[in-house]
């Protein structure tokens, strides 16, 4: 019987996706259904956002998740969800002052 040492898989520390011009960081308030979610954004607006097909199959969204949203040009109260941040990415965004910690505390995320 031969013993084979298992390799330790170390997580690669990747940099979080930063919001580009026209994008805003939001917290999911409610999953409405029909692939839509209501989100509260850092800029103070509440938007109804579409969950794209690539998320429906691979990434599960739930209330309290922090997401990156691209608002629609022709209807600013709506938008598309582009990315869901992990807890590690959130820590890095807070450390780099991209997201105000008070906003996440008021939404009950932290």
SULFENMO-V239009 format. One record per pair of residues at least 24 apart in sequence whose C-alpha atoms are under 6 Angstrom apart, sorted by the first residue. I is the first residue (numbers start at 1). J is the second residue. If there is no record, write none. Layout:
I/J
I/J
This chain:
16/89
23/69
23/70
24/68
24/69
25/67
25/68
26/66
26/67
27/64
27/65
27/66
28/63
28/64
28/65
29/63
30/63
47/77
47/78
48/78
49/78
49/79
49/80
50/80
51/81
64/109
